[in-house]
Amino acid sequence: MSNHIYIFSGLGADERVFRKLDFTGLTITFIHWTIPQKRETIEDYATRLLNQIKTTKPTLVGLSFGGIMAVEVAKQIDTEKVILIASAKTKTEIPFYYRLAGQLKIHKLLPTILLKKSNFISNWFFGVSSSFDKELLKTILKETDTTFLTWAIDKIVGWTNQTELENLKHIHGTADRILPIRFINYNFKVNNGGHFMTLNKANELTKLIRELV
């Protein structure tokens, strides 16, 4: 058994979104996104991410899309625990309007470049209000690889997973506008927590994660 924790960041994001969480005393490795191959399945992509996991029975922590990938990885290896933050465990927790858009291929009509621009709408959806959080979100969206973003959105709206992991715990914010809590079967809720709560609810999340690991 390993006490090594592997962290999957959100869509296009990196360890910067966890910068306010306190991991002192814990062994942490951040999983880095790689560019998906042409027509690569989410299962095959998860297999490629396994190359970054060097220990047996690790604990996986996934934020948003990173939570989805953590679930897919955990379906392929033995894990000690899986902790999701502002994410989804199965396809039924993906809001029906996203899944409908996926079935109708509506998401393919939306220029990806629009999703990379930060404005008052994106700030509202992500639940950011401070100048620091807004600037970080702007930078993350701008730096997100377009190929990866297009691929990941397609995998989210078309996710078919129905496997519920027994060793999984789910933390969700009550004010999440991207994945509303009404669709989520959560274990722990963070009051007024939005989709970016790793930054603006860091103290509460640090406490919860430390209790779980």
TORDOTI-62864 format. One record per residue (C-alpha): residue number from 1; x, y, z negated. Coordinates in steps of 0.1 Angstrom, whole numbers, plus 2048, in hexadecimal, padded with zeros to 3 digits. Each point is the difference from the previous one (the first is absolute). Last residue first. Example, Ala and Ser with C-alpha at 12.3 -4.5 7.8 and 13.67 -1.06 7.14 Angstrom:
<recs>
+-------+-----+-----+-----+
| vexvo |  c1 |  c2 |  c3 |
+-------+-----+-----+-----+
|     2 | 889 | 7F5 | 7B9 |
|     1 | 7F2 | 7DE | 7F9 |
+-------+-----+-----+-----+
</recs>
This chain:
<recs>
+-------+-----+-----+-----+
| vexvo |  c1 |  c2 |  c3 |
+-------+-----+-----+-----+
|   213 | 7C1 | 86A | 7E0 |
|   212 | 7DC | 809 | 7F9 |
|   211 | 806 | 817 | 7E2 |
|   210 | 81C | 811 | 812 |
|   209 | 7EA | 806 | 81E |
|   208 | 7E4 | 80F | 7EB |
|   207 | 817 | 817 | 7ED |
|   206 | 811 | 80C | 820 |
|   205 | 7DE | 805 | 810 |
|   204 | 7F4 | 817 | 7E4 |
|   203 | 820 | 815 | 801 |
|   202 | 800 | 802 | 826 |
|   201 | 7DD | 80D | 805 |
|   200 | 809 | 81C | 818 |
|   199 | 81C | 7EE | 812 |
|   198 | 7F6 | 7DC | 801 |
|   197 | 7DD | 80E | 803 |
|   196 | 802 | 807 | 825 |
|   195 | 7E0 | 7ED | 809 |
|   194 | 7ED | 812 | 7E5 |
|   193 | 7FE | 7FB | 7DA |
|   192 | 7E5 | 814 | 7EF |
|   191 | 7FD | 7E4 | 7E6 |
|   190 | 819 | 7E4 | 806 |
|   189 | 7EE | 7DF | 802 |
|   188 | 80D | 7DE | 7F5 |
|   187 | 7F6 | 7DD | 80C |
|   186 | 7F0 | 80B | 821 |
|   185 | 7E5 | 7F0 | 816 |
|   184 | 801 | 81C | 81A |
|   183 | 7E6 | 80D | 818 |
|   182 | 7F2 | 81A | 7E7 |
|   181 | 824 | 80B | 7FA |
|   180 | 802 | 813 | 820 |
|   179 | 81D | 7F6 | 816 |
|   178 | 80A | 821 | 812 |
|   177 | 7ED | 816 | 7E7 |
|   176 | 810 | 7F2 | 7E0 |
|   175 | 7F0 | 814 | 7E3 |
|   174 | 7FA | 7E3 | 7E8 |
|   173 | 823 | 7F4 | 805 |
|   172 | 809 | 7DB | 804 |
|   171 | 817 | 7E7 | 7EF |
|   170 | 7FD | 7DC | 80B |
|   169 | 80F | 7E2 | 7EF |
|   168 | 809 | 7E0 | 814 |
|   167 | 80B | 7DF | 7F2 |
|   166 | 7E2 | 7ED | 80D |
|   165 | 804 | 80C | 824 |
|   164 | 7DF | 805 | 813 |
|   163 | 803 | 7F3 | 823 |
|   162 | 7E6 | 810 | 818 |
|   161 | 819 | 811 | 817 |
|   160 | 7F1 | 80C | 821 |
|   159 | 810 | 822 | 804 |
|   158 | 7F4 | 811 | 820 |
|   157 | 7FD | 823 | 7F3 |
|   156 | 821 | 7FD | 7ED |
|   155 | 813 | 7EE | 81C |
|   154 | 7F7 | 81B | 81A |
|   153 | 80A | 81B | 7E8 |
|   152 | 821 | 7EE | 7FA |
|   151 | 809 | 7FE | 825 |
|   150 | 7F8 | 825 | 808 |
|   149 | 814 | 80B | 7E1 |
|   148 | 81E | 7E9 | 808 |
|   147 | 802 | 80D | 824 |
|   146 | 7FC | 824 | 7F4 |
|   145 | 81C | 7FE | 7E6 |
|   144 | 7F6 | 813 | 7E2 |
|   143 | 817 | 81E | 7FB |
|   142 | 7E5 | 81B | 805 |
|   141 | 7E8 | 7EE | 7E9 |
|   140 | 81A | 7FC | 7E5 |
|   139 | 80B | 824 | 803 |
|   138 | 7DD | 80E | 7FD |
|   137 | 7F8 | 7E9 | 7E3 |
|   136 | 81F | 80D | 7EE |
|   135 | 7F6 | 824 | 807 |
|   134 | 7DD | 7FA | 7F3 |
|   133 | 80D | 7EE | 7E1 |
|   132 | 818 | 81C | 7F7 |
|   131 | 7E6 | 81C | 807 |
|   130 | 7E8 | 7EF | 7E8 |
|   129 | 7DE | 7F5 | 80D |
|   128 | 802 | 7DD | 80E |
|   127 | 7E2 | 7E8 | 801 |
|   126 | 80B | 7ED | 81F |
|   125 | 7DF | 808 | 812 |
|   124 | 800 | 824 | 7F5 |
|   123 | 825 | 806 | 80A |
|   122 | 7F8 | 7EF | 822 |
|   121 | 7E3 | 818 | 805 |
|   120 | 813 | 81F | 7F4 |
|   119 | 81C | 7F9 | 81A |
|   118 | 81D | 7E8 | 806 |
|   117 | 805 | 7F4 | 823 |
|   116 | 80B | 7DC | 806 |
|   115 | 7DC | 7F3 | 804 |
|   114 | 7FB | 818 | 81E |
|   113 | 81E | 7F1 | 811 |
|   112 | 7EF | 7DE | 800 |
|   111 | 7E7 | 80C | 81A |
|   110 | 7DF | 7F0 | 7F6 |
|   109 | 7F2 | 7EA | 81C |
|   108 | 810 | 7E1 | 7F2 |
|   107 | 7EE | 804 | 7DF |
|   106 | 7DF | 7FD | 812 |
|   105 | 808 | 7DC | 809 |
|   104 | 7DC | 7F6 | 7FA |
|   103 | 809 | 7E4 | 7E9 |
|   102 | 81B | 816 | 7EF |
|   101 | 7E8 | 81D | 7FC |
|   100 | 7E7 | 7E8 | 7F0 |
|    99 | 81C | 7F4 | 7E8 |
|    98 | 808 | 824 | 7F6 |
|    97 | 7DA | 808 | 7FB |
|    96 | 7FD | 7E0 | 7EB |
|    95 | 819 | 80D | 7E7 |
|    94 | 81E | 7E8 | 7FC |
|    93 | 7F8 | 7EE | 7DF |
|    92 | 7EE | 7E4 | 813 |
|    91 | 820 | 7F9 | 814 |
|    90 | 812 | 7F4 | 7E1 |
|    89 | 816 | 80E | 7E4 |
|    88 | 7FE | 825 | 808 |
|    87 | 816 | 81E | 7F6 |
|    86 | 802 | 81D | 7E8 |
|    85 | 81B | 7EE | 7EB |
|    84 | 803 | 7DA | 803 |
|    83 | 814 | 7EA | 7E8 |
|    82 | 80B | 7DD | 80A |
|    81 | 80F | 7EA | 7E5 |
|    80 | 819 | 7E4 | 7FD |
|    79 | 800 | 7F8 | 825 |
|    78 | 804 | 7E0 | 814 |
|    77 | 804 | 807 | 825 |
|    76 | 7EB | 803 | 81F |
|    75 | 7DE | 80D | 7F3 |
|    74 | 814 | 818 | 7EB |
|    73 | 80E | 810 | 81F |
|    72 | 7DD | 806 | 80E |
|    71 | 7F4 | 80E | 7DE |
|    70 | 81F | 817 | 7FE |
|    69 | 7F8 | 80C | 824 |
|    68 | 7DD | 80A | 7F5 |
|    67 | 80E | 811 | 7E2 |
|    66 | 819 | 813 | 815 |
|    65 | 7E3 | 80D | 814 |
|    64 | 7F5 | 812 | 7E0 |
|    63 | 81C | 7FB | 7E6 |
|    62 | 80E | 7DD | 7FA |
|    61 | 812 | 7F2 | 7E2 |
|    60 | 80F | 7DD | 804 |
|    59 | 80E | 7EB | 7E3 |
|    58 | 81A | 7E7 | 80B |
|    57 | 7FD | 7DB | 7FE |
|    56 | 823 | 7F9 | 80F |
|    55 | 818 | 81C | 808 |
|    54 | 80E | 80F | 820 |
|    53 | 7E2 | 811 | 80F |
|    52 | 80B | 816 | 81E |
|    51 | 7FF | 7E3 | 819 |
|    50 | 7DC | 7FA | 7F5 |
|    49 | 7F6 | 81F | 814 |
|    48 | 803 | 7EC | 81F |
|    47 | 7E6 | 7E8 | 7F4 |
|    46 | 7E9 | 81C | 7F8 |
|    45 | 803 | 80C | 824 |
|    44 | 7F6 | 7DE | 80C |
|    43 | 7E1 | 800 | 7EA |
|    42 | 7F7 | 823 | 80B |
|    41 | 802 | 7F4 | 824 |
|    40 | 819 | 80E | 818 |
|    39 | 7F2 | 80C | 821 |
|    38 | 821 | 811 | 809 |
|    37 | 818 | 7FE | 7E3 |
|    36 | 7FA | 815 | 7E1 |
|    35 | 819 | 81B | 7F7 |
|    34 | 80E | 7F9 | 7DD |
|    33 | 7F2 | 80C | 7DF |
|    32 | 818 | 7FF | 7E3 |
|    31 | 7F7 | 7ED | 7E0 |
|    30 | 80C | 812 | 7E1 |
|    29 | 813 | 7EB | 7E7 |
|    28 | 7FC | 805 | 7DB |
|    27 | 810 | 7EF | 7E2 |
|    26 | 7EF | 810 | 7E2 |
|    25 | 811 | 811 | 7E3 |
|    24 | 7F4 | 823 | 80A |
|    23 | 7E4 | 7FD | 81A |
|    22 | 7F0 | 822 | 7F8 |
|    21 | 7E8 | 80B | 81B |
|    20 | 806 | 824 | 80D |
|    19 | 814 | 7F5 | 81E |
|    18 | 7E7 | 7E6 | 80B |
|    17 | 7F4 | 813 | 820 |
|    16 | 825 | 806 | 808 |
|    15 | 805 | 7DA | 803 |
|    14 | 7F4 | 7FF | 824 |
|    13 | 7E1 | 80A | 813 |
|    12 | 7F5 | 7F5 | 823 |
|    11 | 7E1 | 7F0 | 7F2 |
|    10 | 805 | 7FD | 7DB |
|     9 | 81E | 7F2 | 7EE |
|     8 | 807 | 7DB | 7F9 |
|     7 | 813 | 7FB | 7DF |
|     6 | 813 | 7E1 | 7F7 |
|     5 | 804 | 7F9 | 7DB |
|     4 | 81B | 7E8 | 7F3 |
|     3 | 7F6 | 7EE | 7E0 |
|     2 | 807 | 7DF | 811 |
|     1 | 7F4 | 7DD | 7F7 |
+-------+-----+-----+-----+
</recs>
